[in-house]
Amino acid sequence: MAKKPLPLKVRVTRLEMSAAPRTSLAVPVNVQTAIMRTPEIPLHFYRYLYRQVGKRWNWYERLRMSDEELGAIIHNAQVSICVLYVDGAPAGFFEFAKQADDVVELSYFGLFERAIGLGIGKWFLLQALYAAWQDNPSKVVVTTNTLDHPRAIQLYQMMGFSPVSTSDGLILPMTDAELLKALDG
């Protein structure tokens, strides 16, 4: 019988941005890119994107959800999901949620492993932020933790976010059986 993985201790940082980015970046050279909004994204495709981006950063929460739970979140009219394609294939995604208090949360953002190192991370984050600011919210927020890319906080700050709080947390990795079940659906 396989052992249950131990919880991973993390330091969680919440960041806020109170004005739209004033930066502009050229589209990366030598790669063809497209960003497509997916209003009724199929659950299996969402799980694929989530796993491809999140496996390196210990994203598990959404993989544990039932179809009903996940569908209620990602098909909510206040949630927007956009997929990055590089040279015709999926290469990342971002998701944001409009909250009742005129705040937009950048819930998820990331690249597939094959897209890391192509020089598109900053550009893709900027595109996500342009989309998040489209309806002029009072602020945009994002939460990250120490299991994220080592330069995540630095990148968020470079784009105009400021840290507003930190806390300690635990991430419970999935067992092999849970992962197989999640990926089988």
N, C-alpha and C positions, 0 to 999 in steps of 0.2 A: 504494500500500500504506500502510495506516494505521500511524502510529508507536505503539510500545508505550509506555504511560504510565510516567512515572518514579515510583519508590517515594516514598511520603510519609513523612517523618520525624515520629514521634510521641513524646510523653512518656507513658509508661504508669504509672498509679497503681493500686495494689491497696489496697483498704480492707476492714476487718473490723468486725463488729458482734458483741459478746459477750453481749448481752442483748436480749430481744424489745422492740420499741418500746412505749413507754408512752403515746404520743401517740394521740389519736383525732381524726379529721376528719370533718365531716359530708359526706354525699353531696352532690356539686355540685348547685346549683340550676339550673333551666331546661334541663336535659338529662336524658334517660332513659338510664341506664347499666345494663349487665349484664356480669358477668364469668363466663365459662364455661370450665371445664377441658375440654381436648380430648385424652383419653388416646390415641386412635389417629388423630391428625390426618393427613389426606391430605397427601402430599408437596407437591403443587402448591399447596395452600392455605397450608402452612407457608412455602413459597418466596415466595408472594404477600405474606404478613404480614412476612416478613423483609425483602423488598425495599421495601415501603411504609414501614416504620419506618426501615430502614437506609440507604436511598439518600442521605439527607441527611448521614449520619454515616460514610459510606464502609465499610459492612459488605459484605464480599465473600466471606469464608471459606466460608460455608455454600452460597453460590451456585455455588461451584466443585466441590462434592461430587457424586459420582454418587448415583443413587437408593439404591443399596445402602449407601453410606457415611452418607448423611443419615438413612436409615431406621434404621440401627443405633444412631445417637445419639438421635434424637427419639422413637423407640418403645421405648427402654430403660425398664424398670420404675422406674429411679431418677430419671428425668427427668419433669418436670411442666411442661406448657405450658397457659397460660390466655389466653384472648382477651377483650379488652375490646370491648364493643359500645356505641356511642353513638347514640341515636336509631335503633336497629335495624340499624346497619351496623358492620362491623369498624372499630376505631379505634386498636388497639394490641395489644400482647401482652407477656407476660413468660414467661420460661423459667428454671427452676432445676433443679439436679442435686444429688441427695444423694450425697455422697462417702463412701468407706469409713471415713474418720477422723472420722465424726460431724460433718462440716462440710457446710453447704449452700452451693452457689455460685449466686448470681443471675447466670446466664449471659447473658441478654438481657433488656432492659426498654426499652420505648419506645412512643411514640405516633405515629400517622399524622400527616402534616403538617396535615391538616384539623382534628385534635383539639388541636394545640398552640395555646395561647391561650384555651382554654375554661375554664381554672382547674381541670383535673382531674389534672394531673401528680402533685402531692404526694399526693392522695387515692389515685390508682392505685398509686403506689409503696408507700404504706402497706398497701394490700390485698395486694400482692406479698409484702411483708415478713411480714404476718400468716400468709400461706400458707407461707412458707419456715420460719417458727418453729413451725408446727403440731406437729411431732414432737420439739420441744425439742432441737435440735442444740446442740453446744458453741459454735458460732459460725456466722455467715452472712458470706460474702465476696463481693465484687464487684470487677471490674477495669474501669477506664475509661481513656480516653486523650484527648489534646488535640484530637482530631477530633470528640469528643462535644459535646453541648450545652455552651455556655460556663459554665453554672451547674450542671453535673452533680455535680461534687465537692461544691459547696456544698449541694446538695439531699441527697446521700448523708449528709453530715455532720449536716445538720439532722435527719435521721431516725435518727441514732445510730451511723453508721459512723465509723471513725477510719482515716486513712491509715497503712499499715504498711510500704510500700515503693514505690519509683519506679525506673523503668528507661527506657532509650531503646529504640525499636523502629521497624520499617518496616512500612508497609501497602502492598501492591502492588495498585493499582487494576486493575480488569478492563479488557481491551480491549473495543472495541465488539463484536467478533465473539464474545468469551467471554460478554458480557452477553446478546447476542441468543440464543446457544445455551442459556444458562441459563434464560432466560425463555420459550423455545420449548417446553421440556419439560414 
